[in-house]
């Protein structure tokens, strides 16, 4: 009886979610939410930094109250009129990743975070939730937003960063908007940047399921010039003045290349058609990073550029987890919690992942993944999410990516 009631509630929720009309709740504009996440491994806080209005909305217009993947955090938008959830967004962030490091055990730090939601027509309550690696809420904060608030800064109408369209989607109302952003390219190097964008695109669309679903992606190249070429390399004492202030040695890991300056990133993007972000860095030193629903940042001039940019997009767009072991230190996966990443399992709750492929004997359960040699399983021996040498995504990852692309782009029947 309890199971039947739960199923009925899910059906009601699904009908309600499908029945929501974007135009009933939102304008064709974007509300940019800037937050500060701060604290240490024992206690975290969330602060509102700034609210910004951007022209046009380039995210989902259906399944508004659903998320395809749980993520490590969520943004929940509720109507103040009746309390109903009218939009939901999931994400991961560097702050939560940092909480697993030794530094977070003795130091308090703050991190910038930026999220995009459609601009509400009426007052809303926006809740931010951060979850730990056991899927328990570790910090939450709710704030009220009046769309008529005069202090919501408007930007993106003028002084827009120059960009070109690399590929237009077949249906721009049901597509995934991706922006390539130049980092460490001086103005006279923009020709090189555009060539790097084309290489990255060729590599991405040589992989399934992106190859067969290419017409569902709208892609632009954003020519954001830097004062200096390259990127900062703290271990070498090299600090560069670049558009996004990126650097190697994130969390003291030599090849972890990121930017912590997300407000600067989104300022550069203001007024352009974007949702997902691929940052190409003008360096030949190996490195990169990808954070789910945040950004993919990749070195652009080295022998592994092609596989790395695709691998990192697997993280930032697809929410795929790394499938390789990495020392078994500071684990982020535990036996009592199922990973939200669709290509990893602890066997805690395997339902809805690739059990269909296992039943059809098209995939298996191979131990090792998520940086751990034991206690986490993947579907195949090798995959683009495990090694640069493997030329394709495995069938498990392809299925997960195809489901995600359909979630965003397949019109509801």
Protein Blocks (a to p, Z undefined) as FASTA:
>chain_A
ZZmmmmmmmmmmmmmmmmpcfklmpccdddddddddeddfkbccdddfbdcddehjfbdf
ehklbcfbfbjbdcddddfklopafbdcddddfklmmmmpmklmmpccdddddddddddf
bdcddddddddfkopafbdcdddddfklmklccehkaopacdddfbdcfblmlccddddd
dehiafklmmmmmmmmmmmmmmmmmpcfklmmmmmpccdddddddfbgcjddfknopacd
dfkopaehihhiaklccdfblmlmmmmmgopacfbdcdddddfbdcddddehibccddfb
dfklmmmmmmmmmmmmnopacfbdehjpaiabdfkbccfbfkbcehlamghiammmmmno
paccdeheehiaghpacfbfbdfklbmklmbdcfklmmmmmmmmmmmmmccZZ
